[in-house]
Amino acid sequence: MNKHHQIIQIQNELKLLRPAPSFLRTSAQLVSYEAALTLLDKTKTIDRPVDTTLQMFWGTKIKCFCISESGITDHTFEAGGSTLSQKRHSANGFLRNIRRMIYRICIFCISKYKKDSET
Protein backbone atom coordinates (compact mmCIF):
# COMPACT_ATOMS: atom_id res chain seq x y z
CA MET A 1 0.00 0.00 0.00
CA ASN A 2 1.47 3.36 -0.92
CA LYS A 3 1.50 6.30 1.44
CA HIS A 4 -0.67 8.47 -0.81
CA HIS A 5 -4.15 7.64 0.40
CA GLN A 6 -6.88 8.97 2.62
CA ILE A 7 -8.39 6.63 5.21
CA ILE A 8 -12.16 6.89 4.86
CA GLN A 9 -13.27 4.33 7.46
CA ILE A 10 -11.79 1.58 9.64
CA GLN A 11 -13.73 -1.46 10.80
CA ASN A 12 -11.98 -4.31 12.61
CA GLU A 13 -8.84 -5.04 10.55
CA LEU A 14 -10.17 -3.48 7.32
CA LYS A 15 -9.50 0.02 6.07
CA LEU A 16 -11.48 1.76 3.34
CA LEU A 17 -8.98 3.98 1.50
CA ARG A 18 -9.08 6.51 -1.27
CA PRO A 19 -5.74 6.26 -3.06
CA ALA A 20 -4.19 9.18 -4.91
CA PRO A 21 -3.46 8.31 -7.59
CA SER A 22 -5.66 5.29 -8.25
CA PHE A 23 -3.70 2.07 -8.29
CA LEU A 24 -2.16 0.97 -11.57
CA ARG A 25 -3.96 -2.33 -11.78
CA THR A 26 -7.34 -3.73 -10.92
CA SER A 27 -7.01 -7.26 -9.55
CA ALA A 28 -10.57 -7.29 -8.24
CA GLN A 29 -13.22 -4.65 -8.14
CA LEU A 30 -16.75 -3.90 -7.06
CA VAL A 31 -18.58 -1.39 -9.18
CA SER A 32 -21.90 0.17 -8.23
CA TYR A 33 -24.73 -0.03 -10.72
CA GLU A 34 -24.55 3.73 -11.31
CA ALA A 35 -20.77 3.63 -11.84
CA ALA A 36 -21.15 0.66 -14.24
CA LEU A 37 -23.67 2.64 -16.31
CA THR A 38 -21.27 5.61 -16.38
CA LEU A 39 -18.35 3.39 -17.43
CA LEU A 40 -20.43 1.83 -20.20
CA ASP A 41 -21.40 5.28 -21.41
CA LYS A 42 -17.82 6.60 -21.29
CA THR A 43 -16.36 3.54 -23.03
CA LYS A 44 -18.55 3.08 -26.09
CA THR A 45 -15.21 2.67 -27.88
CA ILE A 46 -12.71 0.68 -25.83
CA ASP A 47 -9.37 2.40 -26.29
CA ARG A 48 -7.56 1.58 -23.02
CA PRO A 49 -7.54 -0.94 -20.15
CA VAL A 50 -10.19 -0.57 -17.45
CA ASP A 51 -7.64 0.41 -14.78
CA THR A 52 -6.52 3.33 -16.94
CA THR A 53 -10.13 4.39 -17.48
CA LEU A 54 -10.75 4.30 -13.73
CA GLN A 55 -7.64 6.41 -13.09
CA MET A 56 -9.08 9.12 -15.33
CA PHE A 57 -11.58 10.25 -12.69
CA TRP A 58 -11.81 13.72 -14.19
CA GLY A 59 -13.41 12.18 -17.29
CA THR A 60 -15.54 9.47 -15.70
CA LYS A 61 -16.49 11.39 -12.52
CA ILE A 62 -16.07 8.05 -10.67
CA LYS A 63 -14.22 8.03 -7.36
CA CYS A 64 -12.19 4.87 -6.71
CA PHE A 65 -11.67 3.37 -3.29
CA CYS A 66 -9.85 0.27 -2.07
CA ILE A 67 -9.88 -2.04 0.92
CA SER A 68 -6.61 -2.62 2.74
CA GLU A 69 -6.09 -6.24 3.65
CA SER A 70 -8.71 -7.13 1.08
CA GLY A 71 -7.87 -10.82 0.98
CA ILE A 72 -7.23 -10.61 -2.78
CA THR A 73 -4.06 -12.39 -3.89
CA ASP A 74 -2.36 -12.34 -7.27
CA HIS A 75 -1.51 -15.73 -8.79
CA THR A 76 -0.62 -14.46 -12.26
CA PHE A 77 2.95 -15.78 -12.07
CA GLU A 78 1.87 -19.23 -10.87
CA ALA A 79 -0.69 -19.41 -13.69
CA GLY A 80 1.97 -18.85 -16.35
CA GLY A 81 2.16 -15.07 -16.38
CA SER A 82 0.31 -12.40 -18.26
CA THR A 83 0.51 -11.62 -21.95
CA LEU A 84 0.88 -8.00 -20.89
CA SER A 85 4.23 -8.73 -19.26
CA GLN A 86 5.83 -10.79 -22.04
CA LYS A 87 9.44 -10.02 -22.88
CA ARG A 88 9.90 -7.41 -25.58
CA HIS A 89 12.91 -5.92 -27.27
CA SER A 90 14.96 -3.98 -24.71
CA ALA A 91 14.84 -0.67 -26.62
CA ASN A 92 11.05 -0.90 -26.86
CA GLY A 93 10.87 -1.88 -23.18
CA PHE A 94 13.00 1.10 -22.20
CA LEU A 95 10.78 3.53 -24.13
CA ARG A 96 7.67 1.87 -22.72
CA ASN A 97 9.01 2.30 -19.19
CA ILE A 98 9.79 5.98 -19.83
CA ARG A 99 6.28 6.58 -21.21
CA ARG A 100 4.78 4.69 -18.27
CA MET A 101 6.76 6.77 -15.77
CA ILE A 102 5.62 10.02 -17.44
CA TYR A 103 2.01 8.77 -17.42
CA ARG A 104 2.18 7.84 -13.72
CA ILE A 105 3.66 11.26 -12.84
CA CYS A 106 0.84 12.99 -14.76
CA ILE A 107 -1.84 10.87 -13.06
CA PHE A 108 -0.26 11.56 -9.65
CA CYS A 109 -0.17 15.32 -10.26
CA ILE A 110 -3.74 15.43 -11.54
CA SER A 111 -4.92 13.29 -8.60
CA LYS A 112 -3.14 15.49 -6.10
CA TYR A 113 -4.10 18.90 -7.44
CA LYS A 114 -7.50 18.45 -9.11
CA LYS A 115 -10.22 19.19 -6.58
CA ASP A 116 -13.12 16.79 -5.93
CA SER A 117 -15.49 19.60 -6.76
CA GLU A 118 -14.02 19.66 -10.27
CA THR A 119 -14.97 16.00 -10.82
Number of C-alpha atoms within 10 A of each C-alpha: 9 8 7 14 16 13 15 11 11 12 7 5 8 13 17 18 19 19 19 20 22 24 19 11 12 12 10 11 9 10 12 9 9 10 15 13 12 14 18 12 11 13 14 8 8 10 9 9 10 14 14 16 17 21 24 18 20 16 11 17 15 19 16 18 19 19 15 15 12 12 7 10 9 9 9 9 8 7 8 8 11 9 7 6 7 7 8 10 7 9 9 10 12 12 11 13 12 12 12 12 12 12 12 17 13 13 18 16 13 17 19 12 8 12 10 11 5 7 12
